Amino acid sequence: MLWRVQRMTRIQWMMMGALAWSAGASGSACSTGDDDGTSPAENETQTPDDEMGGDDDASSTPSPSPDPGDDDTSGGTPSGDDDDDTGTGERTLENCQTSIADDVPDFFRELFHCLEITLDGGSVLFHTVDLPPHRSYYYGEGDPNYEPFDYSRGSQYRPNPNEIVEQDITVMLPLNPISRGLTITGDLVDGMAGTSEYEYHGAPGGIALDGVALFHGFAAPGDDLNEEKYTFDAYNAHPAEQGNYHYHTWSKGPLEALAYSGYTTSTEPGVASVEIYGIMCDGTVVLGCTEADGSEPPTSLDAQGGHVSNIVSEDETVWFSNRYHTHVCEGGREFTPEIQYYKDCGVPMEPPQ
């Protein structure tokens, strides 16, 4: 179930991006078959609202698991290997395939794993097969990554009927996103799909640090994510009917990728010294109970746990300037964002009337 990166031309990438996001725009809300729904992504274009930082020095990219025998010729930073290092066939952060181009900003090159990332003009392109590099009930019995469902969490927990299936996902996000000028209040954030023109549309809505899809903070129309969360596995994730495994909330999966990059030691949500989960298709960064440098978030967050500030690493590298980001943390906002703060998300869209 592991994958080997195939290099694509710029035109092929753009065709894949357009196809992937046009499918989402045409209403590809997913259902887990057990009350799960999914998600979205939209867009538009204008002039940049924030600037990227920390992406000038291509030589500073760490390569956590370099493979001298890797046959990738993209000039990027490959890591991982198609061969299984565990001897069991289990997919892990050590052996999943990662290929990130040298001109991609540091935030992506230093933190993301198990996917391919390239830069195309004003867009960052992600390609993933969406196979989590950790164990899950949803891999199915007999798979090296299978583990039993954890019923000890309470009688309300039960698995949905789906299994993880390898995907072919391309996500495109703007390098310098443009704000919609929204004030995100409780009137916009209601946990329901189809109630606002500013919602994310299409699925997935973003990418986590471990190459797994991020979905938005609501289920399909008529479904309730507060009920569907009881189908989450031990990593707080589940697959939709199409087999696309995804996160809606905090998870130790992305934190394990963060620890693999050397940015945290604990991988327990709410305990880790730094909690970074991923990025949405419009450029909204999803953090946990901390800022990217380990400091505490302000108390004055909007209705989906978000605010605008510089996103800075512990060594004071400015990854993004004046970037909107949200926090998912027990006791605060539980799910990923619902409302798309920035205008671009994959392909251009018409502004709301």
C-alpha positions in Angstrom: 0.0 0.0 0.0 3.0 2.3 -0.1 3.6 4.6 -3.0 6.3 5.8 -5.2 6.3 9.4 -6.4 5.9 10.0 -10.1 7.0 13.4 -11.4 4.5 15.3 -13.4 4.7 18.2 -15.7 3.2 21.6 -14.7 0.3 21.1 -17.1 -0.5 17.6 -15.6 -0.4 19.0 -12.1 -2.8 21.9 -13.0 -5.2 19.5 -14.8 -5.2 17.2 -11.7 -5.8 20.2 -9.5 -8.7 21.5 -11.6 -10.3 18.1 -11.8 -9.9 17.4 -8.1 -11.4 20.8 -7.1 -14.1 20.9 -9.8 -15.3 17.6 -8.4 -15.4 19.1 -5.0 -17.2 22.2 -6.3 -19.9 20.0 -7.9 -21.0 18.8 -4.5 -18.7 16.0 -3.6 -19.8 15.8 0.0 -18.9 12.4 1.4 -20.7 10.3 3.9 -19.2 7.6 6.1 -22.3 5.6 5.8 -22.8 6.1 9.5 -23.9 9.7 9.6 -20.6 11.1 8.4 -20.5 13.9 5.9 -17.9 16.0 4.4 -16.6 18.9 3.1 -15.4 21.6 0.9 -13.2 24.1 -0.7 -13.8 27.3 -2.7 -12.0 30.3 -4.1 -11.3 33.7 -5.8 -8.4 35.9 -6.6 -6.9 39.3 -5.9 -3.9 40.9 -4.3 -1.9 39.3 -1.4 -3.0 39.9 2.2 0.0 38.4 3.8 3.6 37.5 3.0 5.4 34.2 3.5 8.5 34.2 5.7 11.3 31.8 6.2 11.5 30.4 2.7 14.7 32.0 1.4 17.2 29.4 2.3 16.7 26.2 0.4 19.8 24.8 2.0 18.3 24.8 5.5 15.8 22.0 4.8 16.2 19.1 7.2 15.8 15.6 5.7 14.6 13.5 8.6 15.0 10.2 6.8 17.2 10.6 3.7 17.4 7.7 1.3 20.6 7.9 -0.8 19.1 5.3 -3.2 15.9 7.3 -3.8 15.3 7.6 -7.6 13.4 10.9 -7.4 15.1 13.4 -9.7 12.9 16.5 -9.0 15.7 18.4 -7.2 13.5 18.3 -4.1 14.0 16.8 -0.7 13.0 13.1 -0.9 12.8 11.0 2.3 11.4 7.6 3.2 11.6 4.4 1.2 9.2 2.1 -0.6 10.8 -0.8 1.3 9.4 -1.6 4.7 11.8 -0.9 7.5 9.7 -2.6 10.1 9.8 -6.1 8.6 6.1 -6.3 8.9 4.8 -4.3 5.9 3.5 -1.6 8.3 3.4 1.9 6.9 5.2 4.5 9.1 6.7 7.9 9.0 10.1 6.3 8.5 9.2 4.5 5.3 6.4 6.5 3.7 7.5 8.4 0.6 8.0 12.1 0.9 9.2 14.4 -1.9 9.2 18.2 -1.4 10.7 20.6 -3.9 13.5 22.9 -2.8 11.7 26.1 -3.7 8.7 25.2 -1.4 8.5 27.5 1.7 10.2 26.2 4.9 6.9 25.6 6.8 6.1 22.8 4.3 9.5 21.5 3.8 10.3 21.2 7.5 7.0 19.9 8.8 5.1 17.7 6.2 5.7 14.0 5.5 4.2 11.1 3.4 3.2 13.3 0.3 4.6 15.3 -2.6 4.7 19.1 -2.5 5.7 21.4 -5.3 5.4 25.1 -6.0 3.8 26.3 -9.2 3.8 30.1 -9.6 1.5 31.5 -6.9 0.2 28.1 -5.7 1.5 25.3 -3.5 0.5 21.9 -4.8 0.1 18.8 -2.6 -0.3 15.3 -3.8 -1.1 12.5 -1.4 -2.4 8.9 -1.4 -4.0 9.6 2.0 -2.7 6.5 3.7 -2.0 7.3 7.4 1.5 6.3 8.6 0.1 4.9 11.8 -2.3 2.1 12.9 -6.0 2.3 12.6 -9.0 0.0 12.9 -10.1 1.2 9.5 -7.2 -0.5 7.7 -9.1 -3.7 8.1 -8.1 -7.0 9.7 -5.1 -8.6 8.0 -3.5 -5.3 7.2 -0.1 -4.6 8.9 -1.5 -1.2 10.1 -4.7 -2.7 11.6 -5.5 -2.4 15.3 -8.8 -3.2 17.1 -11.3 -0.5 17.6 -11.1 1.0 21.1 -14.5 0.5 22.7 -13.1 1.4 26.2 -13.7 5.1 25.4 -17.4 4.7 26.1 -20.6 2.8 25.0 -21.3 5.5 22.5 -18.2 4.6 20.4 -18.8 2.4 17.4 -16.9 2.1 14.1 -18.5 3.1 10.8 -18.6 0.4 8.1 -15.9 1.8 5.8 -12.3 0.9 5.3 -9.3 3.0 4.3 -8.7 3.0 0.5 -5.6 4.5 -1.2 -6.5 7.8 -2.8 -5.2 10.1 -5.5 -5.7 13.5 -4.0 -4.3 16.9 -5.2 -4.8 20.0 -3.1 -3.8 23.4 -4.3 -3.5 26.4 -2.0 -2.4 30.0 -2.6 1.1 31.0 -1.7 -0.1 34.5 -0.6 -3.8 34.3 0.3 -6.2 37.2 0.1 -8.5 37.9 3.0 -12.3 38.1 2.4 -12.5 40.7 5.1 -14.8 38.6 7.2 -15.5 38.8 10.9 -16.3 35.2 11.8 -19.0 35.2 14.4 -21.3 32.6 15.9 -23.9 33.4 13.2 -21.6 32.0 10.6 -20.2 29.0 12.6 -23.1 26.7 13.3 -21.6 23.2 12.7 -23.9 22.6 9.7 -23.2 22.3 6.0 -25.1 24.4 3.5 -25.9 27.3 5.7 -23.4 29.9 4.6 -21.9 31.0 1.2 -18.6 31.4 3.0 -18.2 27.7 4.0 -15.5 25.5 2.6 -16.9 23.4 -0.3 -15.6 20.1 -1.6 -13.3 17.6 0.0 -10.7 17.4 1.3 -10.5 20.9 2.8 -6.8 20.7 3.5 -3.8 18.5 4.4 -2.3 17.4 7.7 1.4 17.2 8.5 1.3 13.4 8.1 -0.1 13.5 4.5 -3.7 12.7 5.7 -6.7 14.7 4.4 -8.1 17.4 6.7 -11.9 17.9 6.5 -13.8 20.9 7.7 -15.6 21.2 11.0 -19.0 19.9 9.9 -20.6 16.8 8.4 -22.8 16.4 5.3 -26.2 18.2 5.3 -28.5 16.6 7.8 -25.6 14.9 9.7 -24.0 16.0 13.0 -20.3 15.8 13.6 -20.9 15.8 17.3 -22.5 12.4 16.8 -20.1 11.2 14.1 -17.0 11.8 16.3 -17.9 8.5 18.1 -16.8 6.7 15.0 -13.3 8.1 15.2 -10.5 5.6 15.7 -7.7 6.0 18.3 -6.2 8.8 16.1 -9.5 10.8 16.1 -10.2 10.1 12.4 -12.3 7.9 10.1 -12.8 7.2 6.4 -15.8 8.3 4.4 -17.7 5.9 2.1 -15.1 6.4 -0.6 -12.4 5.2 1.8 -10.8 8.6 2.1 -9.4 8.7 5.7 -9.5 12.2 7.3 -9.3 14.3 10.4 -11.9 16.8 11.7 -10.1 17.6 15.0 -7.0 17.2 17.0 -5.0 14.0 16.6 -1.7 12.5 17.7 -1.1 11.6 14.0 0.1 15.0 12.9 1.8 15.5 16.2 3.8 12.3 15.5 4.9 13.9 12.2 5.8 17.1 14.1 7.9 15.1 16.6 9.6 13.3 13.7 10.6 16.7 12.4 12.1 17.5 15.8 9.6 20.2 16.8 8.0 18.5 19.8 8.6 15.6 22.1 5.2 14.7 23.3 2.6 13.7 20.7 -0.4 13.9 23.1 -2.9 16.6 22.1 -3.3 19.1 24.9 0.1 18.1 26.4 2.6 18.6 23.5 4.9 21.6 23.8 4.0 22.6 20.2 0.8 21.6 18.4 0.6 22.1 14.6 -1.9 20.0 12.7 -1.9 21.1 9.0 -3.2 23.7 6.6 -6.5 24.3 4.9 -6.8 24.8 1.1 -7.2 28.6 1.5 -4.0 29.0 3.5 -5.6 28.9 7.0 -3.2 27.1 9.3 -4.7 24.7 11.9 -2.9 24.7 15.3 -3.7 23.1 18.6 -3.5 24.3 22.1 -0.4 26.3 21.4 1.0 28.8 18.9 3.7 27.5 16.6 6.4 28.6 19.0 4.8 26.9 21.9 3.3 30.0 23.5 -0.3 30.2 24.6 -2.9 31.5 22.1 -4.7 34.7 23.0 -8.1 34.5 24.7 -9.8 36.7 22.1 -10.4 34.1 19.4 -13.2 34.2 16.9 -16.2 31.8 16.7 -14.1 29.1 15.1 -11.0 29.5 17.3 -9.2 31.8 14.9 -7.2 35.0 14.8 -4.5 36.8 12.7 -0.9 37.0 13.8 2.6 36.0 12.7 3.2 32.3 12.8 6.6 31.9 14.3 8.7 28.8 15.2 10.4 28.3 18.5 13.7 29.5 17.0 11.9 32.7 16.0 11.7 31.9 12.2 8.7 33.7 10.8 6.9 31.1 8.7 3.9 33.3 7.8 3.3 37.0 8.5 -0.2 38.2 9.5 -1.7 34.8 8.8 -5.1 33.7 9.9 -5.0 30.5 11.8 -7.4 28.5 14.0 -6.9 26.5 17.2 -8.4 23.1 18.0 -8.1 22.3 21.7 -10.1 20.5 24.3 -12.0 23.1 26.3 -12.1 25.4 23.3 -12.9 24.9 19.6 -13.2 21.2 18.9 -13.2 20.9 15.2 -11.4 22.3 12.1 -12.7 25.6 10.6 -16.0 25.8 8.8 -15.7 29.2 7.3 -13.1 30.0 4.6 -11.3 33.1 5.7 -9.3 33.6 2.5 -10.6 33.9 -1.0 -8.6 31.3 -2.9 -9.1 27.6 -2.4 -7.9 25.4 -5.2 -9.5 27.1 -8.2 -10.9 30.7 -8.7 -14.5 31.2 -7.8 -16.9 34.0 -8.2 -17.2 36.4 -5.1 -20.4 36.0 -3.1 -23.2 38.3 -4.3 
